[in-house]
Amino acid sequence: MIIKILLGVLIGGAIGAVAGYFGKCSSGACPLTANPYRGAIYGTIVGALLASALSILPKEKPEGSEVFREVVQVEKKSDPNLEKLKANGSPFMESLTKETFLQKVFNYEQNKEWKFEGELPCIIDFYADWCGPCKMVEPILKELAEEYQGKINIYRVDTQAQPELAAAFGIQSIPSLLFVPLNDKPQMAVGSLPKETLKQTIQEILIVE
């Protein structure tokens, strides 16, 4: 505020001095332009008053600032467990990376022959976010994951985020579902299959009722 007042004094004094110099009003009827000195004095006073008035005007808050602050606070307080469920897509489904795939399904870097690393039969859904049929089969898999909880595991592999895993199984069309039994080689099914077909496949290939 003080800086604004000083600037107002300087600018007002300068303008007043110039007005007094060029005004050449020697009669005294126009004190602001009578001479440069009077012009500077009056200009200084006017400049100081204007600067003071402008300094005390209330500042407008940016539109939406309060809302933005609330959103930031909510984001900071987000539940890490909720973020994990978002990433997995379901509390009964797990998204696999290469590391977790090698640990829970098949370590193809160490084994040339198929060797299942899991303790339960599983289904692996190879998908992509842009894939329409993948979005159709996703809610069905969520239901199956809940129905067969403790009997089978249902995993998901994002083919865009994990291209090496997709290439390892020769995935060319999505959705592709890999059915992995405990004691036999896996079998692949391609396309958005209905729930009844998936349940039948679980019974026949995974040997799970």
C-alpha positions in Angstrom: 0.0 0.0 0.0 2.8 2.4 0.9 4.5 1.7 -2.4 1.3 2.5 -4.3 0.9 5.8 -2.4 4.5 6.8 -3.2 4.0 6.0 -6.8 0.8 8.1 -6.8 2.7 11.0 -5.2 5.5 10.9 -7.8 3.2 10.5 -10.8 0.7 13.1 -9.5 3.5 15.6 -8.7 5.0 15.1 -12.2 1.7 15.5 -14.0 0.9 18.6 -11.8 4.3 20.2 -12.5 3.9 19.7 -16.3 0.4 21.1 -16.2 1.6 24.1 -14.2 4.4 24.7 -16.6 2.3 24.6 -19.7 -0.8 26.1 -18.1 0.7 29.6 -17.5 -2.3 30.8 -15.5 -0.8 33.7 -13.6 -4.1 35.1 -12.3 -4.4 32.5 -9.6 -7.9 31.6 -10.6 -6.7 28.1 -11.6 -4.3 27.1 -8.9 -3.4 23.7 -10.4 -1.9 25.3 -13.5 -0.7 28.7 -12.0 3.0 27.5 -12.0 5.0 24.3 -11.9 5.4 24.4 -8.1 1.7 24.8 -7.4 0.9 22.2 -10.0 3.4 19.7 -8.4 1.9 20.3 -4.9 -1.7 19.8 -6.0 -0.7 16.9 -8.3 1.0 15.3 -5.3 -2.0 15.6 -3.1 -4.4 14.3 -5.8 -2.0 11.4 -6.6 -1.7 10.4 -3.0 -5.5 10.4 -2.5 -6.2 8.3 -5.5 -3.5 5.8 -4.6 -4.9 5.5 -1.1 -8.4 4.9 -2.4 -7.3 2.2 -4.9 -5.2 0.5 -2.2 -8.2 -0.1 0.1 -10.5 -1.5 -2.5 -11.4 -5.1 -1.8 -9.7 -7.7 -4.0 -11.9 -10.1 -5.9 -11.2 -13.7 -5.4 -10.7 -15.8 -8.5 -13.9 -17.6 -9.5 -13.9 -21.1 -8.2 -11.0 -20.7 -5.9 -12.8 -22.1 -2.9 -14.1 -25.0 -4.9 -10.5 -25.7 -6.1 -9.2 -25.6 -2.5 -11.9 -28.1 -1.4 -11.0 -30.5 -4.3 -7.3 -30.4 -3.5 -8.1 -31.2 0.2 -10.3 -34.2 -0.9 -7.5 -35.5 -3.2 -5.0 -35.3 -0.4 -7.3 -37.3 1.9 -8.0 -40.0 -0.7 -8.0 -43.5 0.7 -5.0 -45.6 -0.6 -7.1 -48.8 -0.4 -9.7 -47.2 -2.7 -7.0 -46.3 -5.2 -5.8 -49.9 -5.1 -9.3 -51.2 -5.8 -9.6 -48.7 -8.7 -6.4 -50.0 -10.2 -7.5 -53.6 -9.9 -11.1 -53.0 -11.1 -12.6 -55.1 -8.3 -11.8 -56.3 -4.8 -11.9 -59.9 -6.2 -9.7 -59.2 -9.3 -6.1 -58.3 -9.5 -4.2 -56.4 -12.3 -0.9 -58.1 -13.1 2.4 -56.6 -14.0 5.2 -58.6 -15.5 6.7 -59.0 -12.0 3.5 -60.3 -10.4 2.7 -62.5 -13.5 6.1 -64.3 -13.1 5.4 -64.8 -9.4 1.7 -65.9 -9.6 1.2 -67.5 -13.0 4.2 -68.5 -15.1 7.9 -67.6 -14.9 8.7 -67.8 -18.6 12.2 -66.3 -18.0 13.3 -69.3 -16.0 11.2 -72.1 -17.5 10.9 -73.2 -21.1 8.1 -75.6 -20.3 4.8 -74.6 -18.8 4.9 -74.5 -15.0 2.0 -72.9 -13.1 3.1 -70.9 -10.1 -0.3 -70.4 -8.6 -2.2 -72.2 -5.8 -5.6 -71.9 -7.4 -6.8 -72.2 -11.0 -7.1 -68.8 -12.6 -8.5 -66.9 -15.5 -6.3 -64.1 -17.1 -8.2 -61.4 -19.0 -6.0 -59.7 -21.6 -7.7 -56.4 -22.3 -7.2 -52.7 -23.3 -9.1 -49.6 -22.1 -10.1 -48.7 -25.6 -11.6 -52.1 -26.4 -15.4 -52.2 -26.4 -15.9 -56.0 -26.1 -13.4 -55.9 -23.2 -15.7 -53.5 -21.3 -18.6 -55.9 -22.0 -16.9 -58.9 -20.4 -15.4 -57.0 -17.5 -18.6 -56.9 -15.3 -19.2 -60.6 -16.0 -15.7 -61.4 -14.7 -16.3 -59.3 -11.6 -19.4 -61.3 -10.8 -17.5 -64.6 -11.4 -14.6 -63.5 -9.3 -17.1 -62.9 -6.4 -19.0 -66.1 -7.0 -15.9 -68.3 -7.2 -14.0 -66.5 -4.4 -11.5 -68.9 -2.8 -11.9 -71.4 -5.7 -10.3 -69.5 -8.6 -8.3 -66.3 -9.1 -9.2 -63.9 -11.9 -6.4 -61.7 -13.1 -6.3 -58.9 -15.7 -3.5 -57.8 -18.0 -3.5 -54.5 -19.7 -2.0 -55.3 -23.1 -1.0 -51.6 -23.6 0.8 -51.3 -20.3 2.2 -54.9 -20.4 3.0 -55.5 -24.1 5.7 -58.1 -23.2 3.1 -60.3 -21.5 0.7 -60.0 -24.4 3.5 -61.0 -26.8 4.6 -63.9 -24.7 1.2 -65.5 -25.2 0.8 -64.3 -28.8 -2.2 -62.1 -28.1 -3.5 -60.7 -31.3 -7.2 -60.1 -30.5 -8.8 -58.8 -27.4 -10.4 -59.7 -25.1 -8.5 -63.0 -24.8 -9.2 -65.1 -21.8 -6.5 -67.6 -20.6 -7.9 -70.4 -18.6 -5.2 -71.9 -16.4 -6.0 -75.2 -14.5 -3.8 -76.4 -11.7 -2.5 -79.6 -13.3 -2.8 -79.1 -17.0 -1.8 -76.7 -19.7 -3.7 -73.4 -20.2 -6.3 -72.9 -22.9 -7.2 -69.6 -24.6 -10.7 -68.3 -25.5 -11.1 -65.2 -27.7 -14.0 -62.7 -27.6 -16.6 -61.4 -25.2 -18.2 -64.7 -24.0 -21.5 -64.8 -22.1 -21.6 -65.6 -18.4 -23.0 -69.1 -18.9 -20.3 -70.0 -21.4 -17.6 -68.8 -19.0 -19.1 -70.8 -16.1 -19.2 -73.9 -18.3 -15.6 -73.4 -19.3 -14.6 -73.0 -15.6 -16.2 -76.3 -14.9 -14.7 -78.2 -17.9 -11.2 -76.7 -18.0 -10.5 -75.5 -14.5 -12.5 -78.4 -12.9 -14.2 -76.1 -10.5 -17.9 -76.3 -9.6 
